[in-house]
Amino acid sequence: MAQHPDFPAESAHVAQALVRIAKEEETTAVLEAQQAVAVEDFRRRSGGSFSNEWFIMEKMYDLTCQKLHNLHHAANKPYFARIDFQPDAAPQTQAHYIGKWGVIDAQTQRPYIVDWRAPLANLYYGGQVGPAGYDTPRGRVEGEITRKRIFSIDKGVLKSIVEADIVTEDEYLNDVLSDHADTRLRDIVTTIQAEQNDIIRHDYHRPLVVQGVAGAGKTTVALHRITWLLYTYQQTMSAENLMVIAPTPLFLNYISAVLPELGAENVLQTTFAGLAELLCGVHLPKLDDSGRLLTLLRCDDPEERAQLVTLSRLKGSLLCRDCVQAYASHLESSILPDEDLCIGRAVVMSREELRRCLCEELKPFPLRKRFPQLKKVLKLRISDKLEQLRARLETEVVQKANLLRTQPDSPARRARMQALYQARDEKLVQLEKATDGLADRYLSRIPKLDLMSCYREFLSPEPVFPLPQGVAADLWSRMCAMSLELLDRKRIETADVAPLMLLCQQLNGFAQRLDIHHTVLDESQDFSAFQFDILRELTHNNSFTIVGDLTQGIHGYRGVTNWATMMGEVFGETRADYRELVTSYRNTMEIMTLAGKVAAKFPFAGQQPAKPVLRHGPVPVIAQGGPADIARRVQAHLDAGMKTVAIVEKYPEDCKALYKTLKKQLPQLLLYQDNDQEYQGGVMVIPAHLVKGLEFDAVIVADASAEKYPADELHCRLLYVCLTRPLHELACFYQGALSPLLSDCGDASTDSL
């Protein structure tokens, strides 16, 4: 290929950019060191007490550290694109170089390299050569793009230049997509598409729901949106104000590198259960995340399956939230001793006064934190009552003494007078003894509020609280009995986490205070209304990015089956915006064609078929075969240079058995199970429900038989998830009869390799 005519000039520009970056990095490093000393000195002098001056110093220091981080990374690849743009109001065209890390000229304070998140970068992501414009805080800038180039730069050396138009951009995208899957999800800064760019830059003040087909880049786009928010709102928002909720620890580990690579170091990335433990400040029982799913997959009785779904939906509903609140109200009104607080026969506070104080006056506090406040009230009231009793006693003694004084003086009168004062002193001592520690003795009779013990009581099949309207008593009893059976084995399921969190908040308050301005919720089709409601309470201004795919809703028994219903139930009048991503960038056309035929067997309302990018590969293999065929195919993939190969089995026990069979032939083989938290890539045997969200170079469905994947909605969703994981090659082996979900899909290779 002939060298681009501007290659020497652009190479010189790269070299010049590296010199500027090095100078800026050197200057910024000196400033960072000075600010670090100043911040530490101020912290020491102020004794750690908060002040506006300290806040400003810390903020300036953080910004300098971020700039130094950006400059350091920009030295390897300063930019990836160039846009020549002539604004209508400007006399000449201006060349703008766009990079992952923006570089500001310290002298002019103008961008030498435009950050990809800046408004001007929209010209690269959304515009073609010709008339174009972009929005800024000051208004829209119209003009014309006269040139658009894409650069390949590695370790500071220019490798190639592509003059971008629709054809060459598609070729560039295909080249990127044809690469092999890594052990971690990667950023897509250079290949963000227009529809993805719109989601990344969506209005921060409105919740956003994104329905995206498999491979549409939902997770990556949502993470890039996090970094755009940090850039755009850097004056009012920091990484600690942002939260990402992922479905499993394994998936969390898989995506963990994206945000740090984009400069967002301290964003809270966790699972919903991990968030619960963080906020509750306790270790919850072991999470059995897949137990209910596996039970449903094994269930052949339609009526029994329907009942299991109904019970799961009840625990994840807002009705269950109302039940937790009703139980907490019952607990606070019944937890006090059923009697008045007295000193002898003198009432200090009646039972009703005590209830009103605890349940109404101290209502703003969580229940456990009300007791120290109640103790203060009790001590004050006891002290007041003691003074009243003392005064009354003194009055009585004075009156009796005055009567005695009217009598003639005699030894008998003096003895009665002495006895009167002695009795008074003894009664005062008795009063002191009666009131000493009275508040503590009263409070000690209140049961201890252990979270799990209270949760067990909450789950009593015969509820101790009045069930809210809409909750059927028989359904509640069956749900509770099933939950307690799991709890007896020291396990909880995902649906238990939301009620536990709310109960903890009602009883104890949260152990940590989070200041969350925006939450990204991934694989959100698996979340219940109760979970959404908990997260809504934790996130300011309903600022959400909610991404998911109903076609992959393998946890639909507890999650979303209709986005409009969910948005209305959770956000109410605060309407959420809705977007769809229908282009799949992961799979080849051959793989997505097969997966699309499977998805069409059980579509959700309004389902849009995935549109793969124009990238071809081998036709998927559907063939009879067993472990030996799987081993040969894996070896062929490795010989072809593939890095990640997933052998997918339906059940965890099937994975263990297949792993033992294949381990001798494939010594590098890994086995993934529900509790694994680190994704290592390579060649693996993995259960079908764990592959959601992951991607691999090649996938082998070990057993796609009719026995494993019968024709029903849940198995259709699960098989679709498996079929949409590979970037390049797919094979489905089976023994006996082929799954009816695949049997009439056609156009698949029947070769064993």
Number of C-alpha atoms within 10 A of each C-alpha: 3 4 9 12 9 10 14 12 10 16 18 13 13 20 16 12 20 20 13 18 24 16 14 19 21 15 13 19 17 11 15 21 13 12 19 18 11 15 18 13 11 15 15 11 10 12 8 11 9 10 9 8 10 16 12 12 16 18 15 15 20 16 15 19 19 16 21 20 16 21 25 18 16 24 21 14 21 29 27 19 25 22 25 19 26 21 18 14 9 10 8 10 17 13 15 19 23 27 22 24 24 22 26 19 14 13 6 8 9 11 15 18 23 23 21 24 25 15 16 20 21 19 20 26 19 17 19 18 18 12 15 19 21 16 13 11 6 6 8 11 15 16 18 19 23 17 17 22 17 22 20 16 18 13 11 18 15 20 12 15 20 16 14 22 15 9 8 13 16 16 16 16 18 17 11 13 19 18 12 17 24 17 19 19 19 16 19 14 18 21 18 20 16 14 15 23 19 17 22 23 18 17 13 19 13 16 22 23 22 21 25 23 26 30 24 23 22 24 22 22 21 23 22 26 23 25 23 21 21 20 18 15 12 13 10 9 16 19 19 15 19 24 24 20 22 24 21 23 20 24 23 21 20 23 22 16 17 20 20 12 14 19 19 22 15 14 17 17 21 21 20 22 26 18 18 21 18 17 18 22 14 11 11 18 14 14 18 16 18 14 15 19 18 14 12 20 19 12 13 10 9 10 10 12 17 13 14 20 18 15 22 23 22 22 26 25 22 19 19 21 23 17 22 24 18 17 24 22 15 14 19 19 15 12 15 18 15 11 11 17 21 17 20 11 8 12 13 20 19 14 16 13 13 22 19 14 17 21 18 10 13 16 13 10 18 19 22 18 15 20 17 11 14 18 16 12 15 22 17 13 15 22 15 13 19 20 12 12 17 17 12 12 16 16 12 13 17 14 12 13 17 12 10 16 13 8 9 9 10 9 9 10 15 13 10 14 18 13 12 16 15 12 13 17 14 11 15 17 11 14 16 15 12 14 18 14 12 19 19 12 11 15 17 10 11 13 10 11 15 12 18 15 11 19 19 15 17 22 21 18 20 14 16 14 18 11 18 16 9 7 14 11 15 11 15 22 17 15 22 22 16 15 23 20 12 15 18 10 10 13 17 21 19 21 26 19 24 27 23 20 22 22 24 27 18 21 22 19 20 19 14 10 10 16 13 21 22 25 26 22 25 25 22 25 26 21 25 27 25 28 26 23 17 16 20 18 11 17 19 16 16 23 20 23 27 24 23 26 24 26 28 25 27 24 23 23 24 27 24 22 19 14 18 13 12 18 22 13 16 21 15 11 9 13 15 21 14 15 15 18 21 19 18 22 23 26 32 26 21 21 27 28 21 21 25 19 17 23 24 16 16 18 16 15 10 7 16 17 19 21 18 23 18 14 19 15 15 14 20 25 21 25 20 19 18 15 16 12 15 21 16 14 18 24 16 13 19 15 10 9 11 22 18 24 27 30 28 27 24 24 17 21 12 16 23 17 12 20 21 12 14 16 14 10 14 16 9 10 18 17 18 21 16 18 13 13 15 13 17 16 18 19 25 22 26 25 24 20 22 21 20 22 27 22 27 25 25 25 28 27 24 25 25 30 22 18 15 18 21 17 17 12 18 22 20 26 22 23 26 26 24 29 25 29 27 26 25 27 24 28 27 27 22 20 16 12 12 23 21 19 25 23 14 11 14 11 13 18 14 15 12 17 16
